Amino acid sequence: MGHLLGPQPVASAKEYLASEVGGRGIERAVELGPERTIDEVLRSGLRGRGGGGFLTGRKWAGVRNQPGTRRYVVANGAEGEPGTFKDRALLRSNPYQLVEGVMTAAFAVGAAEAFIAVKAKFAEEADAVTRAVQELQEAGYCSDCKVTIVRGPDEYLFGEEKALLEVIEGNAPLPRLLPPHEQGLFERQSESHPTAVNNVETLSNVPHILVRGADWFRSLGTEQSPGTLVCTVVGDTLRAGVGEVELGTPLRAVLDSIGGGVAGGRSVKAVFSGVANAVLPGDRVDAASLSYEGFTAVGSGLGAGGFVVYDDTACMVEVARLFSRFLGIESCGQCPPCKNGSMEITSLLARVEGGVADDHDVAEIGAWLGKVTDGNRCYLAVEEQQMVSSILRMFPDEFSEHLTLGRCPRPRPIPLPLLVDITADGRAAYDETHARKRPDWTYEPA
């Protein structure tokens, strides 16, 4: 275990405040003052752990230095990407470090109020972070800060930062046109409210950095990717799991240590870092290291550290269909090329998988991939484009086999790895209800 995931969950503020870090991060921030606190976070090289990888200190400086009548801080815990469970693991293990990170960020940017957003169905995690806020404030930490817990909808787009602000304001998770630093929370025509949105893991690192120092954090990981990453490994591995790993570690070692590798006699065919990046084929796994630059070098992206592994028995056409359907269903429909294109790509992939497609259908998939991102106001359409096109590019023979044979040559059930839980004995529980979810976000009867 690393500094974020301890050997045992932290059960109370008293226990947290008795630790090396507890409460001392925000005390150090008060000693340094807002500007020097931001400088220390910037010097640490901490990058956003939600998938974007943007420098946290730079984001805070931008929000603090932007003119505005009020500022806000938002912690994004609306985890909903297939293959990810790390934010829920952190909230279960130690919600207090997150709350201290939120309070510190609010102090640093001069925020009037902070919000911590989680899905309503994450009841255990929401209760834990609510308790952590109350206990830390009762202990005298940031007792005059207003920290609100927002329990939001189940939709994937709740985790998109522009849609997240809409939910906090009481609306549906429909992404805005402008990012939070341009259109913040509760803005009116005559008011500017710059807003910093950071992931749960990002903010959980902040107390440790301020107590132990930027140089300590930079002593971990790589030059471009300092620190550790909390990773999830699921799919065709011997077990599912979450673990904290130093950045720069070979990907193969991560898959083996957290997931136990694939079964004997099988080999890794593909690894997906969620559904937001290009597929990493098995022959590139040993060349990949756990870092932003390491994944870029092998033609993919690190994402939020959630890895879905498929062995050589998996049909990549079915995987493409499964992920495309998820994105098509979760598209909000504000951008018609995204919603219509993703659902049409899904239908065409289903034809290929079912053995009833021809070359024209495959060409149509390519045509839709070229225009699915037209006018997109969030990244979802780009995910569809990158993920499906990469599977077509990396596994063309599997598409040809389906067309030639008129059937799937590797038939086997492949569940959508949308995680409900990971048990202590390494079993993944997936959300089976998503198969009944309709494009309008209602559900077919069970």
Backbone torsions as a table, in degrees:
resi	resn	phi	psi	omega
1	MET	NA	153.6	178.7
2	GLY	-106.2	-152.9	-176.0
3	HIS	-80.6	-21.0	-178.7
4	LEU	-89.0	-41.5	-179.9
5	LEU	-106.1	103.4	179.6
6	GLY	-81.8	174.2	-179.2
7	PRO	-67.2	-27.7	179.5
8	GLN	-135.1	147.2	176.7
9	PRO	-60.3	146.0	175.9
10	VAL	-84.6	118.9	-167.0
11	ALA	-92.5	-16.4	-176.0
12	SER	-157.3	162.8	175.8
13	ALA	-64.2	-35.5	178.7
14	LYS	-59.3	-44.3	178.4
15	GLU	-65.5	-42.0	-179.7
16	TYR	-64.4	-44.6	-177.4
17	LEU	-70.2	-16.8	176.3
18	ALA	-84.2	-7.3	-179.4
19	SER	-82.4	175.1	-177.9
20	GLU	-61.9	-35.1	-171.6
21	VAL	-100.2	-35.3	-167.9
22	GLY	-48.7	117.7	178.4
23	GLY	81.3	-19.1	-175.4
24	ARG	-80.3	-19.4	177.9
25	GLY	-67.1	-48.8	-180.0
26	ILE	-71.8	-31.2	174.2
27	GLU	-62.5	-41.1	177.5
28	ARG	-65.5	-38.4	178.7
29	ALA	-62.2	-41.7	178.9
30	VAL	-63.9	-38.7	176.7
31	GLU	-62.5	-42.7	-176.3
32	LEU	-75.6	-33.5	-171.6
33	GLY	88.9	162.5	-174.5
34	PRO	-58.0	-47.9	-175.0
35	GLU	-65.1	-44.1	-179.0
36	ARG	-71.9	-28.6	173.3
37	THR	-63.0	-46.2	178.0
38	ILE	-62.9	-40.6	178.6
39	ASP	-60.7	-40.0	-179.3
40	GLU	-66.6	-42.0	177.5
41	VAL	-65.6	-39.8	178.0
42	LEU	-65.4	-42.0	-179.2
43	ARG	-65.3	-27.3	179.5
44	SER	-69.2	-22.8	-177.8
45	GLY	79.2	13.1	179.4
46	LEU	-57.9	126.4	178.9
47	ARG	-112.8	151.8	-177.7
48	GLY	-58.0	128.6	-176.2
49	ARG	-94.4	8.7	178.8
50	GLY	-85.2	-7.8	179.4
51	GLY	132.3	-29.2	-176.8
52	GLY	-77.4	-35.0	178.5
53	GLY	74.1	19.0	-179.8
54	PHE	-74.4	145.4	-179.5
55	LEU	-63.2	122.9	-175.9
56	THR	-63.9	-45.3	179.7
57	GLY	-61.1	-36.4	178.5
58	ARG	-68.1	-39.3	177.0
59	LYS	-62.6	-46.1	179.8
60	TRP	-61.8	-43.9	180.0
61	ALA	-61.0	-40.4	179.3
62	GLY	-62.2	-41.7	179.7
63	VAL	-70.1	-43.0	-178.6
64	ARG	-65.2	-38.4	-174.2
65	ASN	-86.3	-8.1	-180.0
66	GLN	-82.2	134.2	178.0
67	PRO	-60.7	140.7	179.1
68	GLY	-175.7	154.1	179.4
69	THR	-82.7	-27.5	176.0
70	ARG	-147.3	152.8	175.7
71	ARG	-126.7	154.9	-179.0
72	TYR	-136.1	156.4	172.1
73	VAL	-123.5	136.3	179.2
74	VAL	-128.4	128.6	172.5
75	ALA	-96.5	122.9	-177.0
76	ASN	-93.7	104.4	175.8
77	GLY	-116.8	23.8	-177.0
78	ALA	-87.8	55.2	-173.5
79	GLU	-64.5	123.6	-177.8
80	GLY	-150.9	12.1	179.1
81	GLU	-84.9	136.7	175.6
82	PRO	-52.0	137.5	177.4
83	GLY	87.0	3.2	-177.9
84	THR	-115.1	137.4	176.9
85	PHE	-147.9	8.3	-169.6
86	LYS	-71.6	-36.0	179.8
87	ASP	-66.8	-40.3	177.2
88	ARG	-65.3	-37.3	177.0
89	ALA	-62.2	-40.9	179.4
90	LEU	-66.8	-42.0	-180.0
91	LEU	-66.6	-31.4	176.6
92	ARG	-75.1	-37.1	-175.3
93	SER	-77.3	-45.3	-175.3
94	ASN	-160.0	84.1	177.9
95	PRO	-70.7	-17.8	-175.5
96	TYR	-68.4	-37.8	178.4
97	GLN	-65.5	-35.0	175.3
98	LEU	-64.1	-48.3	-177.8
99	VAL	-61.9	-40.5	177.0
100	GLU	-64.4	-38.1	176.5
101	GLY	-63.9	-39.8	177.3
102	VAL	-63.9	-46.1	179.6
103	MET	-62.5	-38.7	178.8
104	THR	-66.6	-43.5	178.2
105	ALA	-61.9	-41.7	179.0
106	ALA	-61.7	-41.6	176.7
107	PHE	-63.4	-43.7	-174.9
108	ALA	-66.9	-40.4	-177.4
109	VAL	-92.4	-5.0	-178.6
110	GLY	75.0	40.5	-175.9
111	ALA	-78.1	142.8	176.4
112	ALA	-79.9	-23.6	-175.1
113	GLU	-161.3	154.0	177.6
114	ALA	-128.0	151.9	178.8
115	PHE	-130.3	142.1	172.5
116	ILE	-119.5	116.7	-173.3
117	ALA	-107.3	126.7	175.7
118	VAL	-136.7	160.5	176.0
119	LYS	-70.9	143.2	-179.0
120	ALA	-60.0	-31.2	-178.9
121	LYS	-73.8	-12.8	174.8
122	PHE	-83.4	61.0	-171.9
123	ALA	-61.7	-44.7	-179.2
124	GLU	-60.0	-44.9	-177.5
125	GLU	-70.1	-40.5	179.3
126	ALA	-64.7	-41.3	178.0
127	ASP	-64.4	-40.1	-178.4
128	ALA	-64.3	-44.1	-177.9
129	VAL	-73.7	-31.2	174.7
130	THR	-63.2	-44.6	178.4
131	ARG	-63.5	-39.2	-178.9
132	ALA	-64.4	-41.0	177.1
133	VAL	-61.4	-49.1	-177.8
134	GLN	-61.0	-45.8	-175.7
135	GLU	-67.8	-41.3	-179.6
136	LEU	-68.3	-37.3	177.7
137	GLN	-69.7	-37.4	175.7
138	GLU	-64.7	-28.0	177.8
139	ALA	-81.4	-0.6	175.1
140	GLY	100.1	4.5	-179.5
141	TYR	-92.1	118.9	177.3
142	CYS	50.5	46.4	-175.1
143	SER	-67.0	-20.3	178.6
144	ASP	-97.0	4.2	177.3
145	CYS	-81.4	142.2	172.6
146	LYS	-100.2	113.7	179.0
147	VAL	-120.1	117.4	-175.5
148	THR	-109.1	132.2	175.5
149	ILE	-91.6	124.3	179.2
150	VAL	-109.6	121.9	177.5
151	ARG	-102.6	113.4	-170.0
152	GLY	-111.2	-173.9	-174.3
153	PRO	-75.3	173.3	-174.7
154	ASP	-83.8	-10.2	-173.7
155	GLU	-63.0	144.6	178.3
156	TYR	-56.0	-39.1	-176.1
157	LEU	-70.5	-10.5	172.2
158	PHE	-56.8	-30.2	-179.8
159	GLY	-83.5	-5.9	176.3
160	GLU	-79.9	129.0	-165.5
161	GLU	-60.1	-33.9	180.0
162	LYS	-74.6	-37.1	175.4
163	ALA	-70.6	-32.2	178.5
164	LEU	-59.2	-42.1	178.6
165	LEU	-64.6	-36.3	176.7
166	GLU	-61.5	-42.1	179.6
167	VAL	-64.6	-42.7	179.0
168	ILE	-59.6	-33.4	179.3
169	GLU	-82.4	1.0	175.4
170	GLY	96.0	14.7	-176.9
171	ASN	-108.8	175.9	175.8
172	ALA	-70.9	157.5	-178.0
173	PRO	-77.5	69.6	179.3
174	LEU	-111.2	114.6	-174.6
175	PRO	-56.7	138.6	172.8
176	ARG	-75.6	172.7	175.6
177	LEU	-77.1	-38.0	-170.7
178	LEU	-104.9	146.2	179.1
179	PRO	-72.0	165.3	-174.0
180	PRO	-59.3	-30.1	180.0
181	HIS	-75.1	-14.5	176.2
182	GLU	-101.5	-36.1	176.3
183	GLN	-133.7	96.1	-175.4
184	GLY	-87.2	-166.3	-177.7
185	LEU	-69.6	140.6	170.2
186	PHE	55.0	33.1	179.9
187	GLU	-75.2	146.2	171.6
188	ARG	-120.5	172.5	-173.9
189	GLN	-56.9	-36.7	-175.8
190	SER	-97.5	3.4	-175.5
191	GLU	-125.6	140.7	174.1
192	SER	-114.8	129.6	-177.8
193	HIS	-126.7	76.6	179.7
194	PRO	-55.0	137.0	-173.8
195	THR	-132.1	129.7	176.2
196	ALA	-98.2	121.1	176.7
197	VAL	-110.8	121.4	179.6
198	ASN	-130.0	150.0	178.5
199	ASN	-72.0	156.0	178.5
200	VAL	-53.6	-48.2	-178.2
201	GLU	-64.8	-40.1	178.9
202	THR	-56.2	-53.0	-176.9
203	LEU	-68.6	-29.3	178.4
204	SER	-66.0	-25.3	178.3
205	ASN	-74.3	-23.7	-169.5
206	VAL	-60.1	-48.7	179.4
207	PRO	-58.2	-38.3	-179.7
208	HIS	-65.2	-40.0	179.9
209	ILE	-65.3	-44.0	-176.6
210	LEU	-70.6	-32.7	179.5
211	VAL	-78.7	-43.8	-174.8
212	ARG	-94.2	-17.5	175.1
213	GLY	100.0	152.4	179.8
214	ALA	-61.7	-36.4	-178.9
215	ASP	-64.9	-37.7	176.0
216	TRP	-59.8	-47.4	-178.1
217	PHE	-62.7	-40.0	-179.9
218	ARG	-71.3	-16.5	176.9
219	SER	-73.0	-12.5	176.9
220	LEU	-103.2	147.2	175.4
221	GLY	80.9	-147.8	-177.1
222	THR	-119.1	174.9	-179.5
223	GLU	-60.4	-44.9	-178.5
224	GLN	-86.9	-18.6	-177.4
225	SER	-133.8	75.2	-178.4
226	PRO	-74.2	157.8	172.1
227	GLY	93.1	-157.3	179.7
228	THR	-117.1	170.2	175.3
229	LEU	-135.5	133.8	175.2
230	VAL	-87.4	114.6	-171.5
231	CYS	-108.9	148.3	171.5
232	THR	-114.2	136.9	176.5
233	VAL	-129.4	122.6	178.9
234	VAL	-141.0	179.7	177.3
235	GLY	105.2	-137.8	-176.0
236	ASP	-85.6	47.2	174.7
237	THR	-108.8	163.7	-176.3
238	LEU	-64.9	-24.9	175.7
239	ARG	-151.2	161.3	171.7
240	ALA	-99.4	150.0	-179.1
241	GLY	-169.3	168.2	174.8
242	VAL	-127.5	134.8	179.6
243	GLY	-151.8	154.1	178.2
244	GLU	-96.9	125.5	-172.3
245	VAL	-129.8	140.5	176.3
246	GLU	-67.2	132.6	177.4
247	LEU	-62.6	143.5	-173.9
248	GLY	99.8	-11.6	177.7
249	THR	-66.0	139.8	175.9
250	PRO	-57.4	138.3	-178.9
251	LEU	-58.0	-41.1	-179.3
252	ARG	-56.5	-41.1	179.8
253	ALA	-65.7	-35.1	177.6
254	VAL	-65.2	-47.6	-179.4
255	LEU	-62.8	-36.9	-179.4
256	ASP	-74.4	-42.5	-175.0
257	SER	-73.6	-38.4	-178.5
258	ILE	-90.1	-41.9	-174.8
259	GLY	-100.7	-8.7	-179.9
260	GLY	77.7	7.2	-178.1
261	GLY	73.0	-176.3	178.8
262	VAL	-90.7	169.7	-177.4
263	ALA	-64.7	153.7	178.8
264	GLY	-57.3	136.7	-178.4
265	GLY	86.9	-9.2	179.2
266	ARG	-105.6	160.7	176.8
267	SER	-130.6	157.8	178.8
268	VAL	-75.4	121.7	176.7
269	LYS	-91.3	-40.2	-174.7
270	ALA	-156.3	149.1	173.6
271	VAL	-129.8	130.5	176.4
272	PHE	-112.2	130.1	172.5
273	SER	-89.8	79.1	-171.4
274	GLY	71.3	-150.9	177.1
275	VAL	-115.3	13.8	-173.2
276	ALA	-97.6	-5.8	-174.0
277	ASN	-133.9	168.2	177.7
278	ALA	-64.0	148.7	178.0
279	VAL	-65.0	145.4	173.9
280	LEU	-105.3	107.9	-179.3
281	PRO	-68.1	157.1	-174.8
282	GLY	-56.2	-33.0	-177.7
283	ASP	-75.1	-2.3	175.9
284	ARG	-109.3	-2.8	-176.3
285	VAL	-61.3	-42.8	-177.7
286	ASP	-71.6	-14.5	178.3
287	ALA	-91.6	-7.4	-174.4
288	ALA	-95.8	137.4	172.5
289	SER	-116.3	154.8	-176.2
290	LEU	-77.9	81.3	177.7
291	SER	-160.6	161.6	178.9
292	TYR	-62.3	-46.0	-179.3
293	GLU	-71.6	-30.7	179.5
294	GLY	-65.6	-41.1	178.9
295	PHE	-74.9	-34.3	175.5
296	THR	-61.4	-39.0	-177.8
297	ALA	-63.9	-25.6	179.7
298	VAL	-104.1	13.2	171.8
299	GLY	86.1	21.0	178.9
300	SER	-135.7	-159.7	178.8
301	GLY	-140.3	151.5	-176.2
302	LEU	-72.4	-31.9	-179.5
303	GLY	61.0	-144.8	-178.3
304	ALA	-96.2	16.4	176.3
305	GLY	77.6	21.7	175.3
306	GLY	-102.7	118.0	-172.8
307	PHE	-114.5	123.0	176.8
308	VAL	-106.1	119.9	-173.0
309	VAL	-107.2	134.5	175.0
310	TYR	-124.0	136.0	178.9
311	ASP	-92.4	-174.2	-171.2
312	ASP	-75.0	2.0	173.9
313	THR	-93.3	-6.7	-174.7
314	ALA	-82.7	143.3	174.9
315	CYS	-91.2	118.2	-176.4
316	MET	-74.8	-22.1	173.6
317	VAL	-66.3	-42.7	178.3
318	GLU	-66.8	-38.0	177.0
319	VAL	-62.8	-43.4	178.0
320	ALA	-60.8	-43.5	179.1
321	ARG	-63.3	-43.9	-177.5
322	LEU	-61.2	-48.4	-178.8
323	PHE	-70.5	-37.7	178.6
324	SER	-63.6	-40.9	177.9
325	ARG	-62.8	-42.5	178.3
326	PHE	-55.9	-49.7	-177.8
327	LEU	-67.3	-39.1	178.5
328	GLY	-64.3	-43.4	177.7
329	ILE	-63.7	-42.5	-174.7
330	GLU	-80.5	-12.7	173.7
331	SER	-59.7	138.6	-174.2
332	CYS	-81.8	-19.1	178.3
333	GLY	91.8	-2.0	177.3
334	GLN	-64.9	-29.7	178.4
335	CYS	-111.7	99.7	-174.3
336	PRO	-53.7	-38.4	178.6
337	PRO	-60.4	-32.2	179.1
338	CYS	-69.5	-54.6	-176.9
339	LYS	-65.1	-54.1	-176.4
340	ASN	-66.5	-41.4	-178.7
341	GLY	-65.6	-44.5	-179.2
342	SER	-64.5	-41.5	179.5
343	MET	-69.2	-34.4	178.1
344	GLU	-70.2	-39.8	176.0
345	ILE	-60.8	-41.9	177.8
346	THR	-59.2	-44.9	-179.8
347	SER	-63.2	-40.4	179.3
348	LEU	-67.7	-39.1	176.8
349	LEU	-65.2	-35.1	176.6
350	ALA	-64.8	-36.4	176.4
351	ARG	-64.7	-42.8	178.2
352	VAL	-63.0	-47.2	-178.6
353	GLU	-61.9	-36.5	-179.4
354	GLY	-79.2	-4.0	176.8
355	GLY	78.6	18.8	-178.6
356	VAL	-115.0	12.4	-177.8
357	ALA	-94.2	169.2	174.0
358	ASP	-136.6	-175.0	-177.0
359	ASP	-60.7	-32.3	179.2
360	HIS	-62.5	-39.4	179.4
361	ASP	-63.5	-42.2	178.4
362	VAL	-64.8	-39.6	177.3
363	ALA	-63.7	-36.5	178.2
364	GLU	-65.7	-36.4	175.3
365	ILE	-58.8	-46.8	179.1
366	GLY	-61.3	-38.9	179.4
367	ALA	-64.4	-43.9	178.9
368	TRP	-66.6	-36.2	178.4
369	LEU	-62.2	-29.0	-180.0
370	GLY	-73.4	-19.2	-176.1
371	LYS	-125.4	1.1	-176.9
372	VAL	-64.1	-24.7	-178.5
373	THR	-91.9	4.0	-178.1
374	ASP	-59.1	121.1	176.8
375	GLY	70.1	18.6	-174.2
376	ASN	-67.5	137.7	178.0
377	ARG	-104.1	-1.9	171.8
378	CYS	-142.2	-176.4	-171.0
379	TYR	-87.6	-6.9	-172.2
380	LEU	-58.0	-44.3	-179.1
381	ALA	-64.0	-33.3	177.0
382	VAL	-66.6	-37.9	176.2
383	GLU	-59.4	-46.9	177.8
384	GLU	-57.6	-47.1	-177.7
385	GLN	-63.6	-48.6	-176.1
386	GLN	-68.7	-43.6	-175.3
387	MET	-67.1	-52.4	-176.2
388	VAL	-67.7	-44.3	-178.6
389	SER	-63.1	-33.9	179.9
390	SER	-69.0	-36.3	177.7
391	ILE	-67.3	-42.8	176.1
392	LEU	-58.8	-40.4	-176.3
393	ARG	-74.6	-39.0	-174.6
394	MET	-87.2	-24.3	-177.2
395	PHE	-129.0	52.9	-178.1
396	PRO	-63.7	-31.8	-178.1
397	ASP	-63.5	-31.7	-179.2
398	GLU	-69.8	-34.5	175.3
399	PHE	-68.2	-41.7	178.7
400	SER	-62.4	-39.4	179.2
401	GLU	-60.7	-42.4	179.9
402	HIS	-63.7	-40.8	-179.0
403	LEU	-68.2	-38.4	-176.9
404	THR	-74.3	-44.7	-175.7
405	LEU	-81.2	-24.2	-175.5
406	GLY	73.2	22.6	179.0
407	ARG	-164.8	171.1	176.0
408	CYS	-82.9	125.1	-179.9
409	PRO	-78.9	-8.4	-178.1
410	ARG	-132.4	60.0	-176.7
411	PRO	-71.1	124.5	173.8
412	ARG	-166.2	149.3	177.9
413	PRO	-66.0	133.6	174.9
414	ILE	-127.4	109.6	-178.7
415	PRO	-78.4	152.4	171.0
416	LEU	-70.3	121.6	-174.7
417	PRO	-81.2	50.8	176.8
418	LEU	-87.9	107.5	-165.0
419	LEU	-80.9	132.3	169.3
420	VAL	-96.1	-38.1	-178.6
421	ASP	-165.7	159.8	167.5
422	ILE	-126.3	119.6	-174.6
423	THR	-78.5	165.3	-178.2
424	ALA	-62.8	-25.9	-179.7
425	ASP	-93.8	14.9	171.1
426	GLY	84.1	27.9	176.5
427	ARG	-106.0	134.8	179.1
428	ALA	-94.1	131.6	172.8
429	ALA	-105.4	120.2	-177.2
430	TYR	-101.2	155.6	179.3
431	ASP	-79.4	101.1	-178.3
432	GLU	-78.8	-11.0	-178.7
433	THR	-75.5	-19.7	-176.3
434	HIS	-64.1	-25.4	177.3
435	ALA	-64.3	-20.8	178.9
436	ARG	-97.7	0.1	-177.1
437	LYS	-77.0	133.7	-178.9
438	ARG	-93.6	164.1	178.6
439	PRO	-59.5	-23.0	177.8
440	ASP	-90.4	10.2	176.3
441	TRP	74.0	13.3	167.3
442	THR	-93.7	175.6	-175.8
443	TYR	-123.7	141.1	170.4
444	GLU	-68.4	149.5	178.3
445	PRO	-59.6	145.3	179.5
446	ALA	-67.8	NA	NA
